[in-house]
Structures are given as structure tokens and as C-alpha cells.
């Protein structure tokens, strides 16, 4: 795949708010808020631009009507913005990562999110089985603490919200 030009990224930035802009804004202000080094280097506006451009890019590719943004993408984008030489480069790396390495994360079924929450439970079962047992004993499924918005979108968890 041909690398995204700087002009193409600027075009995405100038396209205005995406269909997910409000959701993005709800997430970005809390991205790594306690990490002083991150906050010195990466501004919230950069995270907003990158994520908004990602959604617009997917909308332009005919993905409208499908999930284009899910809660938590801000945390996935953060290391790219922190370590890349430019916002444009961070966008290109983030977009390639989502497209190639975790496409299930942004599927309508949220299949990747569910898998991630299950993995958190499996890791906790190994790392701290006593805590895992206690959480499960209080009906705290990993979807509740690993991805808070999942409990309200999952029929079997909606009573916990």
C-alpha cells in the first residue's frame, strides 16, 4: 500500500468533524492524564485530529454505517503520537496498525474488544488469581472493568450499569 502523503493527511484534518467527533472528544481529555512526559509532548488536539482523521478516512473508503471509532482508540493512538516524528507519521502508523494488526477491534460486532476483555481476564487469572476470583465472585466480568462501555452495550451485562 502506498504511504499516505502529508497533503492527504492535511486534507483529512481540514475535512472537519467526523461522525464520531463527539465520542472522540469524550475520550481524548483523559488520555494518559497522569503521565507528565506524555502530556509535555502530546497535546489533546493532536489526539483529536489523528482520531477524527482516522474516522474520516474510513468514511471516505465506504465504511459508513459501520463502527468507525470505539472507546479506547485514544489509548492505542497515544504511543504513536508520542514516538513518531510527526502527527502525519503517527496517523500513518496508527492506521496501518489498526488495519493490519487489530482490525477486529473496529468491527460492528466489537469482536476484538470482546477478545481483549477476555484476554484481560485470562491474564488476571494467571497474575493474580485471588483478585480474579474476588472480582468474578462480585459479578465483575472483565468487560466491566477492562472496557466500561461494553457493559451497557452487552445484553447480559446491561443490568450492571
C-alpha positions in Angstrom: 0.0 0.0 0.0 1.3 3.5 -0.9 2.3 5.6 2.1 -0.1 8.5 2.9 1.3 11.8 1.8 1.4 14.8 4.2 -1.0 16.6 1.9 -3.5 13.8 2.1 -3.3 13.9 5.9 -3.8 17.7 6.0 -6.8 17.1 3.7 -8.3 14.7 6.3 -7.6 17.2 9.1 -9.3 20.0 7.2 -12.4 17.9 6.4 -14.0 19.0 9.7 -15.7 16.9 12.3 -16.4 13.2 11.6 -19.4 11.3 12.6 -17.6 10.2 15.7 -16.2 13.6 16.7 -18.3 13.9 19.9 -17.2 10.4 21.0 -13.6 11.2 20.3 -13.8 14.4 22.4 -15.4 12.4 25.2 -12.3 10.2 25.3 -9.3 12.3 24.5 -9.2 14.6 27.5 -8.4 11.6 29.8 -5.7 10.1 27.6 -2.7 9.3 29.9 -3.5 12.2 32.1 -1.1 11.2 34.9 1.9 10.7 32.5 3.7 14.0 32.7 6.2 13.2 29.9 3.4 12.3 27.6 1.4 15.4 28.4 4.5 17.6 27.7 5.0 16.1 24.3 1.4 15.2 23.1 -1.4 17.7 23.2 -5.1 16.7 23.2 -5.7 18.5 19.9 -3.2 16.1 18.2 -5.1 13.1 19.5 -8.4 14.6 18.4 -7.0 15.3 14.9 -5.5 11.9 14.5 -8.6 10.0 15.5 -11.0 12.3 13.7 -8.9 11.9 10.5 -8.9 8.1 11.0 -12.7 8.1 11.1 -13.0 10.4 8.1 -10.6 8.2 6.1 -12.7 5.2 6.9 -15.9 7.0 6.0 -14.4 8.0 2.6 -13.4 4.4 1.9 -17.1 3.4 2.2 -17.2 2.2 5.7 -20.1 4.5 6.7 -22.8 2.7 8.7 -20.2 0.6 10.3 -18.4 1.2 13.6 -15.5 3.6 12.8 -14.5 4.5 16.3 -14.6 2.7 19.6 -13.8 3.9 23.1 -10.1 3.2 23.9 -8.7 4.0 20.5 -7.2 7.2 22.1 -5.0 5.0 24.3 -3.9 2.9 21.3 -3.1 6.1 19.3 -1.1 7.7 22.2 2.1 5.8 21.8 2.2 6.5 18.1 1.8 10.2 18.7 4.5 10.1 21.5 7.1 8.3 19.5 6.5 9.4 15.9 8.5 12.2 14.3 5.2 14.0 13.2 1.5 13.8 13.6 1.2 12.7 10.0 3.6 9.8 10.6 1.7 8.8 13.8 -1.5 8.7 11.8 0.0 6.5 9.1 1.4 4.1 11.7 -1.8 4.0 13.7 -3.9 3.5 10.7 -1.7 0.6 9.5 -1.6 -0.9 12.9 -5.4 -1.0 13.2 -5.9 -2.2 9.6 -3.3 -4.9 9.8 -2.9 -6.0 13.4 -6.2 -5.4 15.1 -9.0 -4.9 12.5 -11.4 -6.9 14.7 -11.2 -4.0 17.2 -13.4 -1.8 15.0 -15.8 -4.3 13.6 -19.5 -3.9 14.1 -19.6 -6.9 16.4 -16.8 -5.4 18.5 -15.3 -8.9 18.3 -11.8 -7.5 19.0 -12.9 -5.6 22.1 -14.6 -8.7 23.4 -11.5 -10.8 22.8 -9.4 -8.1 24.5 -11.6 -8.2 27.6 -11.4 -11.9 27.7 -7.6 -11.7 27.5 -7.5 -9.3 30.4 -9.5 -11.9 32.5 -7.1 -14.7 31.4 -4.0 -12.6 32.3 -5.5 -11.7 35.6 -6.3 -15.3 36.3 -2.6 -16.1 35.9 -1.1 -13.0 37.5 -3.5 -12.6 40.4 -6.0 -15.5 40.7 -7.2 -14.3 44.1 -8.2 -10.9 42.7 -9.8 -12.5 39.6 -11.8 -14.9 41.8 -12.9 -12.0 44.0 -14.0 -9.9 41.0 -15.9 -12.8 39.5 -17.5 -13.5 42.9 -18.9 -10.0 42.8 -20.2 -10.5 39.3 -17.5 -8.2 37.9 -16.8 -9.6 34.4 -13.7 -8.2 32.7 -15.9 -6.4 30.3 -17.0 -4.1 33.2 -13.5 -3.1 34.3 -11.5 -3.6 31.2 -13.8 -1.8 28.8 -16.5 0.1 30.7 -18.8 0.9 27.8 -19.1 -2.8 27.0 -21.4 -3.5 29.9 -24.1 -1.2 28.6 -23.9 -2.5 25.1 -24.0 -6.1 26.1 -27.4 -7.5 26.8 -26.2 -9.9 29.5 -24.3 -7.1 31.3 -26.8 -4.3 31.0 -28.3 -4.9 34.4 -24.9 -4.0 35.9 -24.9 -0.4 34.5 
